[in-house]
Amino acid sequence: MVTKESKQRGRPRSFDRATALEKAILAFWENGYEATSVADLTRVMGIGAPSLYSAFGDKRSLFEEVVREYGVRYGSFTDRALEEEPTARAAVERILREAAVEYTDPTHPHGCLVVHAATNCTSREVEESLRARRNAWITVFESRIRADIATGELPADTDASALARHTGVIIQGMSQQARDGATRQELEAVAGLAMAIWPRPARTDTPHHAA
């Protein structure tokens, strides 16, 4: 005999999880972690608190999934540039120019969720997690820069640590500027200036012609 209890256990969710997650991404992206309450989330996701906890866990667990999914849906341009470009300079230039586009896209909140979500955050665990993600990118940039120094693509005296940190500063600054109303064109100009300070390659492949 099928009981009422077994029917409830077998009943499928009455909402689309992927759609609800996308709405949570946009809410955290727009308002940050601290300012987004569970009540805000249930309202924008169109579900009750029991459904939220059942499907995603608590607010922090949901946010961790949001950050991972944000990286796949909106932040993957950084990974692609690092994978596809042959040099650190080319990768960083592409990242900055694509950030200017992504951070000002009118179809979603401006800036970077990983940068903005930490604003006024009182959760030490969340703050440290976001900081670790941002610092991880600087470590990747530094690794790529050091690799280019080793091959002669950059001068031997290039300060890899400072140049990587500079890249992180520019990316985070572009995120905040986008939230403050900077346009794509204005951020592209910033990207151009940021790249102008990069050291020129130590070697040249230009052949010397006899007079």
KOLVOKE-110699 format. One record per atom (N, C-alpha, C): residue in three letters; y, x, z. Coordinates in steps of 0.001 Angstrom, whole numbers, padded with zeros to 6 digits, always signed. Atoms other than C-alpha are relative to their C-alpha. Layout:
ALAYXZ...
# end
This chain:
MET-001201+000846+000000MET+000000+000000+000000MET+001249+000880+000000VAL-001255-000753+000077VAL+003467+001295-000904VAL+000957-000562+001028THR-000906+000436-001053THR+005735+001124+002117THR+001439+000262-000401LYS-001428-000219+000232LYS+009517+001012+002246LYS+000349+001471+000162GLU-000275-001419-000256GLU+009505+004552+003653GLU-000422+000865-001173SER+000466-000806+001129SER+007439+005951+000755SER+000866-000223-001218LYS-000917+000252+001123LYS+009719+004241-001728LYS+001262+000836+000131GLN-001231-000769-000209GLN+012740+005951-000152GLN-000233+001474-000257ARG+000280-001420+000236ARG+011042+009350-000208ARG-000122+000300-001482GLY+000206-000249+001414GLY+010188+008979-003877GLY+001174-000364-000870ARG-001150+000432+000784ARG+013546+007630-004911ARG+000796+001200-000506PRO-000768-001133+000522PRO+015407+010045-007217PRO+001454-000071+000455ARG-001419-000007-000348ARG+018975+011139-006464ARG+000772-000949-000898SER-000796+000953+000765SER+021544+008600-007538SER+001221+000658-000623PHE-001119-000711+000615PHE+023925+011310-008801PHE-000524+001213-000759ASP+000368-001178+000783ASP+023826+014153-011260ASP+000452+001242+000762ARG-000328-001146-000838ARG+023665+017384-009272ARG+000945+000977-000700ALA-000839-000956+000734ALA+025194+019582-011989ALA+001437-000490-000103THR-001344+000569+000082THR+028151+017238-012402THR+000699+000084+001349ALA-000579-000077-001343ALA+028699+017075-008653ALA+000393+001432+000340LEU-000297-001404-000268LEU+028563+020877-008436LEU+001251+000439-000747GLU-001197-000347+000779GLU+031158+021222-011203GLU+001257-000532+000689LYS-001152+000575-000697LYS+033490+018912-009282LYS+000314+000780+001268ALA-000214-000832-001184ALA+032976+021021-006168ALA+000650+001324-000374ILE-000622-001235+000476ILE+033823+024153-008139ILE+001501-000211-000186LEU-001414+000260+000282LEU+037098+022617-009277LEU+000787-000240+001286ALA-000691+000270-001265ALA+037952+021440-005756ALA+000266+001288+000771PHE-000193-001269-000692PHE+037394+024833-004136PHE+000954+000911-000770TRP-000844-000838+000854TRP+039107+026552-007068TRP+001472-000391+000159GLU-001378+000487-000108GLU+042206+024392-006736GLU+000569+000210+001391ASN-000540+000056-001359ASN+042521+024297-002961ASN-000400+001151+000904GLY+000485-001054-000871GLY+040636+027297-001597GLY-001074-000509+000942TYR+001107+000393-000880TYR+037785+027300+000908TYR+000503-000764+001212GLU-000437+000566-001269GLU+039715+026523+004065GLU+000583-001401-000161ALA-000711+001263+000175ALA+041811+023659+002695ALA-000854-001102-000616THR+000897+001005+000580THR+038841+021878+001109THR-000965-000476+001079SER+000839+000545-001066SER+037205+019616+003692SER-001245-000660-000580VAL+001195+000725+000435VAL+033808+017942+003542VAL+000399-001376-000533ALA-000486+001296+000485ALA+035683+014646+003159ALA+000577+000123-001402ASP-000527-000239+001356ASP+037524+016093+000147ASP-001143+000142-000993LEU+001124-000269+000903LEU+034239+017236-001343LEU-000762-001277-000321THR+000740+001235+000279THR+032437+013924-000931THR+000807-000938-000887ARG-000847+000868+000818ARG+035416+012145-002461ARG-000019+000431-001462VAL-000082-000454+001388VAL+035704+014323-005575VAL-001376+000044-000661MET+001358-000068+000543MET+031934+014672-005981MET-000609-001386-000178GLY+000486+001360+000145GLY+031458+010929-005666GLY-001308-000265+000723ILE+001237+000186-000766ILE+028689+011191-003062ILE+000335-000107+001481GLY-000180+000067-001440GLY+028270+010516+000643GLY-000371+001318+000657ALA+000297-001231-000732ALA+028045+013225+003271ALA-001499+000260+000118PRO+001452-000274-000068PRO+024256+012736+003738PRO-000556+000560-001304SER+000471-000505+001295SER+023716+013283+000006SER+000452+001430-000223LEU-000508-001372+000150LEU+025907+016389+000051LEU-000859+000972+000803TYR+000784-000897-000847TYR+024012+017916+002963TYR-001435+000127-000505SER+001377-000029+000503SER+020646+016981+001448SER-000117+000856-001250ALA+000082-000695+001284ALA+021422+018418-001981ALA+000514+001430+000042PHE-000675-001308+000045PHE+023616+021420-001128PHE+000022+000732+001336GLY-000144-000616-001310GLY+023387+022122+002591GLY+001391-000254+000553ASP-001320+000200-000579ASP+026558+022518+004646ASP+001095+000520-000940LYS-001137-000397+000837LYS+030021+023353+003314LYS-000108+001458-000444ARG+000106-001415+000361ARG+029441+027096+003436ARG-001091+000239-001035SER+001085-000167+000968SER+026106+026832+001599SER+000421-000508-001381LEU-000507+000529+001269LEU+027734+024669-001058LEU+000963+000983-000625PHE-000983-000945+000541PHE+030555+027185-001418PHE-000680+001230-000584GLU+000721-001159+000531GLU+028117+030061-001883GLU-000588-000310-001375GLU+000524+000389+001305GLU+026474+028148-004716GLU+001124-000164-001008VAL-001182+000155+000865VAL+029903+027294-006134VAL+000438+001350-000549VAL-000451-001330+000436VAL+030869+030972-006258VAL-000961+000587-001025ARG+000980-000505+000974ARG+027630+031917-008014ARG+000135-000715-001341GLU-000086+000773+001234GLU+027987+029115-010532GLU+001320+000243-000715TYR-001300-000353+000591TYR+031666+029901-011086TYR-000120+001283-000818GLY+000179-001253+000717GLY+030653+033414-012074GLY-000719-000182-001319VAL+000744+000266+001232VAL+028269+032017-014680VAL+000847-000797-000996ARG-000713+000909+000891ARG+030502+029289-016077ARG+001373+000508-000426TYR-001393-000356+000275TYR+033957+030854-015861TYR+000306+001497+000114GLY-000319-001404-000227GLY+033808+034489-014768GLY-000848+000987-000771SER+000941-000891+000686SER+031192+035881-017129SER+000662+000902-001028PHE-000669-000857+000990PHE+033798+037391-019458PHE+000074+001451+000486THR-000030-001360-000535THR+033950+040405-017132THR-001327+000709-000251ASP+001326-000584+000252ASP+030199+041020-017348ASP-000184+000328-001477ARG+000197-000210+001439ARG+030225+040630-021125ARG+000783+001208-000487ALA-000817-001136+000435ALA+033054+043110-021588ALA-000621+001316+000444LEU+000606-001232-000503LEU+031363+045715-019413LEU-001300+000331-000719GLU+001270-000216+000696GLU+028055+045244-021231GLU+000200+000377-001463GLU-000134-000117+001448GLU+029413+045170-024775GLU+000963+001099-000455GLU-000983-001004+000426GLU+032323+047642-024815GLU-000502+001404+000305PRO+000581-001333-000151PRO+031501+051332-025255PRO+000685+000886+001032THR-000728-000847-000938THR+034164+052771-022938THR+000630-000847+001098ALA-000678+000692-001098ALA+035830+051898-019646ALA+001340-000562-000470ARG-001298+000464+000493ARG+039196+051657-021392ARG-000159-001284-000811ALA+000198+001173+000851ALA+037908+049194-023982ALA-000442-001193+000825ALA+000489+001093-000835ALA+036104+047145-021339ALA+001122-000591+000843VAL-001077+000488-000866VAL+039084+046922-018992VAL+001071-000710-000824GLU-001001+000663+000836GLU+041504+046108-021797GLU-000471-001394-000406ARG+000546+001309+000373ARG+039232+043293-022944ARG-000003-000948+001197ILE+000026+000844-001200ILE+038818+041998-019379ILE+001392-000537+000303LEU-001359+000438-000322LEU+042573+041882-018813LEU+000514-001021-001004ARG-000499+000936+001021ARG+043309+040150-022095ARG-000754-001343+000086GLU+000744+001254-000136GLU+040537+037614-021588GLU+000349-000707+001313ALA-000463+000606-001252ALA+041696+037073-017996ALA+001300-000764-000232ALA-001254+000690+000298ALA+045124+036156-019371ALA-000265-001367-000615VAL+000379+001271+000626VAL+043443+033440-021421VAL-000671-000916+001018GLU+000794+000812-000930GLU+040982+032248-018775GLU+000843-000499+001172TYR-000770+000362-001195TYR+043444+032251-015873TYR+001080-001042-000276THR-001037+000975+000343THR+045921+030045-017744THR-000542-001179-000797ASP+000622+001092+000745ASP+043441+027667-019394ASP+000387-001343+000643PRO-000461+001264-000592PRO+044896+024154-018919PRO-001117-000975+000354THR+001099+000938-000261THR+041434+022541-018680THR-000601+000160+001399HIS+000504-000190-001356HIS+040791+023886-015170HIS+001080+000662+000854PRO-001003-000663-000853PRO+042691+025292-012142PRO+000292+001416-000479HIS-000396-001328+000460HIS+044607+028470-012857HIS-000462+001091+000973GLY+000388-001135-000815GLY+043731+031916-011582GLY-001507+000130+000156CYS+001417-000302-000258CYS+040425+033177-010203CYS-000427-000606+001328LEU+000485+000628-001227LEU+038418+031210-007643LEU-000306+001044+001067VAL+000408-001010-000974VAL+037101+034374-005976VAL+001211+000636+000671VAL-001241-000512-000582VAL+040676+035557-005413VAL+000670-001078+000843HIS-000785+001042-000653HIS+042287+032253-004487HIS-000715-000628+001187ALA+000733+000701-001055ALA+039524+030789-002299ALA+000118+000677+001350ALA-000105-000731-001255ALA+040086+033484+000329ALA+001331-000217+000704THR-001325+000191-000577THR+043692+032404+000966THR-000089-000788+001304ASN-000033+000653-001318ASN+044218+031530+004650ASN-001384-000387+000515CYS+001376+000312-000411CYS+040456+031564+005178CYS-000233+000499+001427THR+000274-000384-001387THR+039477+031561+008854THR-001481+000256+000251SER+001429-000290-000136SER+035724+031896+008222SER-000232+001475-000340ARG+000193-001437+000226ARG+034930+035592+008664ARG-001096+000256-001023GLU+001112-000209+000914GLU+031642+035263+006793GLU+000409-000255-001449VAL-000456+000318+001359VAL+033251+033604+003757VAL+000984+001049-000486GLU-000997-001001+000382GLU+036172+036025+003754GLU-000660+001322-000361GLU+000679-001267+000265GLU+033862+039031+003928GLU-000828-000076-001272SER+000790+000163+001218SER+031629+037643+001180SER+000878+000110-001247LEU-000903-000061+001146LEU+034565+037168-001180LEU+000573+001401-000167ARG-000519-001370+000077ARG+035973+040593-000301ARG-001042+000927-000604ALA+001074-000843+000537ALA+032612+042169-001044ALA-000138-000179-001502ARG+000076+000243+001447ARG+032547+040518-004478ARG+001137+000701-000730ARG-001136-000648+000657ARG+036020+041783-005328ARG-000157+001520+000009ASN+000178-001449-000097ASN+035252+045291-004085ASN-001147+000495-000877ALA+001116-000398+000861ALA+031985+045330-006027ALA+000476+000261-001422TRP-000527-000218+001342TRP+033935+045013-009263TRP+000742+001329-000081ILE-000716-001271+000012ILE+036140+047949-008306ILE-000991+001158-000047THR+001049-001024+000036THR+032999+049991-007690THR-000574+000137-001410VAL+000506-000036+001382VAL+031711+049037-011150VAL+001006+000674-000917PHE-001030-000627+000839PHE+035031+049984-012768PHE+000018+001510+000220GLU-000037-001431-000298GLU+035011+053331-010993GLU-001204+000715-000611SER+001199-000596+000580SER+031450+054008-012132SER+000171+000202-001499ARG-000206-000116+001442ARG+032375+053326-015746ARG+001036+001072-000326ILE-001035-001018+000222ILE+035482+055502-015491ILE-000585+001399+000192ARG+000615-001321-000235ARG+033496+058398-014014ARG-000947+000372-001137ALA+000893-000272+001124ALA+030969+058065-016825ALA+000800+000493-001197ASP-000838-000430+001124ASP+033786+058402-019356ASP+000599+001379+000242ILE-000470-001356-000317ILE+035128+061459-017544ILE-001100+001008-000328ALA+001134-000905+000220ALA+031671+063022-017761ALA-000235+000275-001476THR+000212-000181+001438THR+031499+062501-021527THR+001233+000536-000715GLY-001217-000494+000628GLY+035056+063699-022146GLY+000866-001095-000599GLU-000796+001116+000504GLU+036325+060246-023074GLU+001314-000115+000762LEU-001204-000064-000824LEU+038827+060612-020217LEU+000170+001416+000526PRO-000227-001362-000500PRO+040443+063821-018908PRO-000738+000265+001308ALA+000771-000381-001184ALA+038576+065700-016185ALA+000768-000250+001285ASP-000796+000189-001215ASP+041469+065304-013752ASP+000379-001461+000246THR-000264+001426-000216THR+041521+061479-014013THR-000444-000404+001403ASP+000337+000504-001335ASP+041592+059884-010561ASP-000748-001324-000182ALA+000822+001177+000293ALA+038709+057470-011074ALA+000175-001087+001044SER-000139+000978-001074SER+039099+055803-007702SER+001320-000765-000119ALA-001314+000644+000098ALA+042818+055120-008136ALA+000092-000877-001241LEU-000066+000777+001235LEU+042408+053924-011713LEU-000822-001288+000126ALA+000808+001191-000235ALA+039628+051533-010695ALA+000723-000967+000932ARG-000739+000848-000933ARG+041715+050258-007785ARG+001184-000654-000701HIS-001117+000552+000771HIS+044673+049799-010117HIS-000462-001194-000835THR+000543+001101+000806THR+042499+047632-012350THR-000216-001236+000861GLY+000206+001124-000908GLY+041515+045462-009386GLY+001311-000645+000411VAL-001321+000522-000370VAL+045150+045108-008336VAL+000584-000856-001128ILE-000550+000739+001139ILE+046159+043988-011829ILE-000723-001336-000172ILE+000762+001236+000171ILE+043354+041429-012090ILE+000374-001020+001075GLN-000333+000922-001082GLN+044105+039943-008680GLN+001448-000477-000107GLY-001392+000394+000181GLY+047831+039963-009377GLY+000170-000994-001135MET-000057+000945+001116MET+047316+038213-012709MET-000476-001380+000432SER+000496+001275-000506SER+045333+035534-010902SER+001097-000742+000753GLN-001051+000656-000780GLN+048155+034846-008467GLN+001171-000398-000881GLN-001100+000326+000899GLN+050784+034985-011197GLN-000308-001239-000838ALA+000392+001188+000762ALA+048827+032418-013207ALA+000178-001249+000851ARG-000183+001142-000893ARG+048844+030110-010200ARG+001473-000287+000239ASP-001448+000171-000180ASP+052578+030672-009899ASP+000706-000448-001272GLY-000578+000548+001220GLY+053104+029503-013477GLY+000173+000955-001153ALA-000101-000939+001115ALA+052913+032647-015618ALA-000813-000506-001189THR+000676+000460+001207THR+051935+031889-019206THR-001009+001038-000486ARG+000963-000919+000608ARG+049152+033423-021230ARG+000718+001187-000619GLN-000728-001073+000667GLN+051691+035415-023239GLN+000587+000978+001015GLU-000562-000884-001025GLU+053331+036765-020092GLU-001083+000867+000631LEU+001085-000790-000580LEU+050004+037855-018649LEU-000578+000991-001012GLU+000431-000954+001024GLU+048992+039438-021958GLU+000947+001194-000044ALA-000966-001103-000043ALA+052197+041494-021748ALA-000274+000891+001211VAL+000372-000766-001191VAL+051205+042548-018221VAL-001230+000861-000288ALA+001211-000743+000347ALA+047785+043570-019530ALA+000331+001215-000857GLY-000396-001112+000856GLY+049420+045707-022192GLY+000653+001123+000787LEU-000652-001019-000826LEU+051601+047496-019657LEU-001003+000702+000909ALA+001010-000594-000872ALA+048644+048029-017356ALA-000829+001043-000738MET+000800-000944+000772MET+046696+049739-020121MET+000801+001222-000439ALA-000845-001107+000465ALA+049660+051940-021064ALA-000060+001201+000940ILE+000039-001131-000937ILE+049190+054044-017934ILE-001329+000753-000062TRP+001295-000668+000041TRP+045585+054909-018745TRP+000123+001367-000681PRO-000028-001324+000641PRO+045062+058623-019539PRO-000582-000081-001406ARG+000526-000035+001357ARG+044478+059373-023176ARG-001312+000781-000016PRO+001270-000734+000087PRO+041024+060601-024230PRO+000210+001500-000064ALA-000128-001450-000045ALA+040483+064294-023569ALA-000417+000645-001296ARG+000472-000581+001251ARG+038774+064824-026906ARG+000469-000858-001162THR-000369+000754+001184THR+039589+063765-030422THR-001027+000240-001082ASP+000949-000121+001102ASP+037336+063089-033369ASP+000695+000144-001337THR-000768-000142+001239THR+040130+063539-035892THR-000247+001364-000603PRO+000284-001310+000605PRO+039114+066295-038333PRO+001283+000741-000326HIS-001148-000815+000366HIS+041470+069188-038971HIS-000123+000357-001481HIS+000010-000276+001442HIS+042398+069555-042641HIS+000695+001326-000275ALA-000613-001278+000384ALA+043150+072874-044204ALA+001286-000268-000756ALA-001285+000172+000688ALA+046705+073299-045467ALA-000168+000282-001473
# end
